[in-house]
Amino acid sequence: MNAGICFTKIWSDDDLLELRIEINEGRSRFQTEVYAGHEQLGQLVLALEAFKGEAPGSQYDLRFGEFDPQFAAGACHFLLKFNARGMLIITAHLQSQFFDCDGKKVANEGKLHLRSHPAQLDDFLRGLAAIHNQHSDTAVLNIE
């Protein structure tokens, strides 16, 4: 995968999707799997459409899963913000599924900071909509 954020549908049923979320900023890379409802993905597309038209400085929190050992799969939190120059600034925090390690429940985590152009967000939104509508399994947000 080139530098960017990639959402890939790896499984689904009538209620849920399992997504692999990969982050690669060129020097560091992290991936996890999360569960999301079909409606949640559709709402995300609508919310990001609205967000991309907001003023510089506005923020959007994108979350899947929970950072808690009592929940299945991993978790992710993306904070998206447009800076004063119109660049999309992203802080991505991902966590793997919890597992036993020497008698303790632990999870691996990664936090990456990324930049992208607003036009790249349009491409990502089309990809997310295609996953939601079952026309594709992948959505990519290229980064700078």
Protein Blocks (a to p, Z undefined) as FASTA:
>chain_A
ZZddddddfbdcfkbccddddddehjaccdddddddfklmmmmmmmmmmmmmpcehiacd
ddedjddfkbgcjdddddddddfkopacdddddddddddeehiacdddddddddddfklm
mmmmmmmmmmmnopafbdcdddZZ
